Amino acid sequence: MFFFSYLLQVEEDWKYVALVLDRLFLWLFTILCISGTILIIFQAPSLYDTNEPIDIHYSKIAKKKLELLKMGSEEL
């Protein structure tokens, strides 16, 4: 009887250890995923590039839209 209760106690202890490690790895995974995502987003060259996009530079449609926007702001 004593040996059986000892085995149950050991089993419960291992369940608790597994629960603690599971929670620890969950937090570690979450922190690493969030920090990795933030690092990838902040390394995007479009955040720091001040050059005019090539499609706006050569596009006739974009130039026409820009002219219309400029004309609209002059009327105000």
N, C-alpha and C positions, 0 to 999 in steps of 0.2 A: 504494500500500500504506500509506503514512504517513497519507494522508487518511482511509482506511477505519478505521484504528486510532484516529485522532483522533475520528471520529464515534462510535465505540464508547465511547470514554472520556467524551465529552460526554453520551451517552445514559445511561451508568452514573452520572455526576454528577447528572443530573436525576432519576434514580430515587432516589438517596440524598436529595436535597432533598425530593422528594415524600414519602419515608418519614418524614423528620424533621418536616415540616409536618403530616403525617397524625397522627403521635403527639402533637404539640403540640396540635392541635385536639381530639384525643380527650380529653386531660387537661383542657383548657379546658371542653369540653362536660360532662365528668363532674363537675367542680367546680361549675360553674354549676347543673347539675341538682340536685345534692345540696344546695347552699346554698339554692336556690329552694324545694325541698321543705321544708327545715327552717324557712325563713322563713314559708311558708304555714301549716305546722302550728302554729308558735308564735304566729301571729296569730289563731288560732281563738278566738272569744269564749267557748266553753265551758270553756276552761282557766282563765279569770279570773272567770267569772260564779258568784257564790255563792248566787244566788236558787234557790228550790225550783222544779223543773220544773212547768209548769202541768198536765201529765197526772197527776202524782203529787198535786198539790194538789186536783184535782177528781175523781179516780178513786176509786170505791168499792172497787175490787179492791185498789188500792195501799194504801188506808187499812186494809183488812182484813189484808193481809199485814204491815203495820207493827204492827198490834195483836198479831198472832200472834207476831211476832218479839219484841215487848216482853214478852209473857207467857212466852215460852220462856226469856228471859234472867232473869226474876224467879225462876224455879224453880231456877236454879243457885245 
